[in-house]
């Protein structure tokens, strides 16, 4: 059935699978928006008073760049350090060493209003859309609080919230509804609208589609790609799923045990992975051979 799907519904499901489409071409060389050099983080914990401390290396001399207007996907298994990396960029976790520069400014040196403005310009969407929204607040209130915190009047903030809810495909009627009235995919769209209501130049998506089913994943990925093209958004996209990375990324960084084992333009990484770990990840992708055959057939 997979080689020759017989129904339109089956074909629609197959087309919705992340990574089904053509690999995105490598981006032209442009200015780096985010630069990370020699970033390090070690977590230490003690199971008991008598036990030796346990050290977990979450980031071991990380070096990478996010080019302005591009999407950089950071891929790895659970525990590879990719989410820790995202949180260090936002200063939610302080690194042990290294530098983070955003738009030329040293992030680790930011304080007060400078740090506050940085966090407005770099927003994050988390993995769980059910935990990301306060169930006691209507959707409109969840979104307007951000713009109002940065000086917008309530009327201006409501207009901003309405505009972004329309952009993510929900519309103004969502303003006066509560989170429990929406599906998981709709809630993630709301989280995206809330993040973009602050007019960021960079969006960090930390496993933002992993809790969604395949067809909803495709919708959210298309939404993010459309927004990137429309407003020039740069994205740091954290995922464990290479199919998702293939769908959305210009460049892919592969992490293992806190270290970068490979980074390359998306097309190059899928065509000729250099690291054994990357090859194992690719071999583990469900349906990989089928989608390779389909991609080759489409290219003919």
C-alpha positions in Angstrom: 0.0 0.0 0.0 2.8 2.4 0.8 4.4 2.2 -2.6 1.0 2.9 -4.4 -1.5 4.4 -2.0 -5.0 3.7 -3.4 -7.1 6.5 -1.8 -6.9 10.3 -1.7 -7.1 10.1 2.1 -4.0 7.9 2.3 -2.1 10.1 0.0 -3.0 13.1 2.1 -1.7 11.4 5.2 1.6 10.5 3.5 2.0 14.0 2.2 1.6 15.3 5.8 4.5 13.3 7.1 7.4 15.7 8.0 10.3 15.2 5.7 8.1 14.0 2.9 8.9 17.0 0.7 12.1 18.1 -1.0 15.0 19.0 1.2 15.4 22.7 1.5 18.4 24.1 -0.4 21.4 25.5 1.4 21.0 29.2 2.2 23.2 31.9 0.8 25.9 33.3 3.1 24.4 36.1 5.2 25.1 37.9 8.5 25.0 35.8 11.7 22.3 36.8 14.1 23.2 34.4 16.8 26.8 33.3 17.5 27.8 30.7 20.1 31.4 30.0 20.8 32.9 27.4 23.2 29.7 27.2 25.3 29.9 24.9 28.3 27.6 23.6 30.9 28.0 20.8 33.5 25.2 19.7 35.9 26.3 18.2 39.2 24.0 16.2 41.5 24.5 14.1 44.6 22.3 11.1 45.2 23.2 10.9 48.9 25.6 12.5 51.4 28.1 9.7 51.0 27.9 9.2 47.2 30.2 10.8 44.8 28.7 13.8 42.9 27.3 12.8 39.5 28.4 15.0 36.6 26.4 15.4 33.5 28.0 17.3 30.6 25.1 19.1 28.9 27.2 21.3 26.7 30.9 20.6 25.8 32.5 23.5 23.7 29.4 24.2 21.6 30.2 26.4 18.5 27.4 27.4 16.1 25.8 30.3 14.2 22.3 31.1 13.2 22.2 33.2 10.1 19.7 36.0 10.0 16.4 34.9 8.3 17.3 31.2 8.4 16.2 28.2 10.4 18.8 26.2 12.3 17.6 22.9 13.6 19.4 21.3 16.6 18.8 17.5 16.5 19.6 14.8 19.0 18.2 12.1 21.2 16.8 12.9 24.7 19.7 14.0 27.0 21.9 15.2 24.2 21.9 18.8 25.5 19.8 20.5 22.8 17.1 21.9 25.2 19.8 23.0 27.6 21.4 24.9 24.8 18.1 26.7 24.0 17.7 27.7 27.6 21.2 29.0 27.9 20.6 31.2 24.8 17.7 32.8 26.7 19.6 33.0 30.0 17.1 30.7 31.7 20.1 28.7 32.6 23.5 30.2 33.1 26.4 28.6 31.2 29.7 27.7 32.9 31.7 29.2 30.1 31.8 30.4 26.5 30.1 33.3 24.7 26.7 34.0 23.3 26.4 37.0 21.0 23.0 38.1 19.6 23.0 40.8 16.9 26.6 41.6 17.9 25.8 42.0 21.7 27.2 39.8 24.4 24.2 38.1 26.0 25.9 36.9 29.1 26.8 40.6 30.0 23.2 41.9 29.6 21.5 43.3 32.6 18.3 45.2 33.5 16.5 46.8 30.6 19.0 45.5 28.0 18.3 41.9 29.1 14.5 42.6 29.2 14.6 43.9 25.6 16.7 40.9 24.5 14.0 38.5 25.9 11.4 40.4 23.9 13.4 40.0 20.7 14.0 36.3 21.3 10.9 34.4 22.1 10.4 30.7 22.8 7.6 28.1 22.2 7.8 25.1 24.4 7.0 21.4 23.8 3.7 21.0 25.7 0.9 23.2 24.5 -1.3 22.0 27.3 1.1 23.2 30.0 2.1 26.5 28.3 -1.2 28.3 28.7 -2.7 29.3 32.0 -6.1 27.5 32.2 -7.6 30.3 34.2 -6.9 33.0 31.6 -8.8 33.6 28.4 -6.7 33.4 25.3 -6.8 37.1 24.6 -5.6 37.9 28.1 -2.7 35.5 27.7 -1.5 37.2 24.6 -2.1 40.9 25.5 -0.1 40.8 28.7 3.2 40.6 26.7 2.7 43.7 24.5 1.2 45.6 27.5 4.3 44.8 29.5 6.4 46.6 26.9 4.2 49.8 26.7 1.2 49.0 24.5 -2.2 50.2 25.6 -4.9 47.5 26.1 -6.6 48.5 22.9 -3.3 48.3 21.0 -2.5 44.9 22.6 -6.0 43.5 21.7 -5.4 44.6 18.1 -2.0 42.9 18.1 -3.5 39.7 19.6 -6.4 39.7 17.1 -4.0 40.2 14.2 -1.7 37.3 15.2 -4.6 34.9 16.0 -5.9 35.6 12.5 -2.4 35.0 11.1 -2.2 31.6 12.8 -5.6 30.6 11.5 -7.8 31.0 14.5 -9.3 34.4 14.3 -10.7 37.0 16.7 -13.4 34.6 18.1 -10.6 32.9 20.0 -9.9 35.9 22.2 -12.7 35.2 24.7 -12.3 31.5 24.9 -10.3 29.4 27.4 -7.4 27.0 26.6 -9.5 23.8 27.3 -11.8 24.8 24.4 -8.9 24.1 21.9 -7.1 21.1 20.6 -3.4 20.5 21.0 -2.6 21.9 17.6 -4.7 24.9 18.1 -3.1 25.6 21.5 0.3 25.5 19.9 -0.8 28.0 17.3 -2.0 30.2 20.2 1.5 29.8 21.8 3.1 30.9 18.5 0.7 33.9 18.3 1.6 34.9 21.9 5.3 34.7 21.1 5.1 36.7 17.9 2.9 39.3 19.5 6.1 40.7 21.0 7.5 41.2 17.5 10.6 39.1 18.0 13.4 38.7 15.4 14.2 35.2 16.6 12.0 32.3 17.7 13.2 29.3 19.6 11.0 26.3 19.1 11.8 23.7 21.7 10.3 20.4 20.5 7.3 22.6 19.5 5.6 19.9 17.3 6.7 16.7 19.1 3.4 16.5 21.1 1.3 16.8 18.0 0.1 14.1 15.6 1.6 13.9 12.1 -1.1 15.9 10.2 -1.1 18.7 12.8 2.7 18.7 12.8 2.6 19.4 9.1 0.2 22.3 9.6 2.3 23.9 12.3 5.5 23.5 10.4 3.9 25.1 7.3 2.7 27.9 9.5 6.2 28.5 10.8 7.7 28.4 7.3 5.1 30.8 6.0 5.8 33.3 8.9 9.5 33.0 8.3 9.0 33.9 4.7 6.5 36.7 5.5 8.3 38.5 8.3 11.9 37.4 7.9 11.8 35.4 11.2 15.0 33.6 12.3 14.5 30.3 14.1 16.4 28.0 16.4 14.4 24.8 16.1 15.1 22.1 18.7 13.9 18.6 17.7 14.7 14.9 18.1 13.0 14.1 14.8 15.2 14.3 11.7 12.1 14.2 9.5 10.9 17.4 11.1 14.3 19.0 10.8 14.4 18.1 7.1 11.1 19.8 6.5 11.9 23.1 8.0 15.7 23.7 8.4 18.2 25.5 6.3 21.0 24.1 8.4 21.1 21.2 10.8 23.3 20.7 13.9 23.5 17.2 15.4 24.2 16.8 19.1 25.2 13.8 21.1 26.1 13.8 24.8 26.5 17.6 24.9 28.7 17.8 21.9 28.2 18.8 18.3 29.1 15.8 16.1 28.1 17.3 12.8 26.6 20.4 11.3 25.9 21.1 7.7 23.3 22.5 5.3 20.2 20.3 5.4 20.6 19.0 1.9 24.2 18.0 2.5 23.5 16.3 5.8 20.8 14.1 4.3 22.7 13.3 1.1 26.1 12.6 2.7 26.1 12.4 6.5 29.7 12.3 7.8 29.3 11.2 11.5 28.4 7.6 12.4 25.9 9.0 14.9 24.1 11.0 12.2 23.9 7.9 10.0 22.4 5.9 12.9 19.8 8.6 13.4 19.0 8.6 9.7 18.7 4.8 9.7 16.3 5.0 12.6 13.9 7.3 10.9 10.6 5.4 10.5 9.8 4.7 6.8 13.1 6.2 5.7 13.6 3.9 2.7 10.0 4.5 1.5 10.4 8.3 1.6 13.8 8.1 -0.1 12.2 6.1 -2.9 9.3 8.6 -3.2 11.6 11.6 -3.2 13.7 10.0 -6.0 10.5 9.2 -8.0 9.3 12.8 -7.6 12.7 14.1 -8.9 12.4 12.1 -12.1 
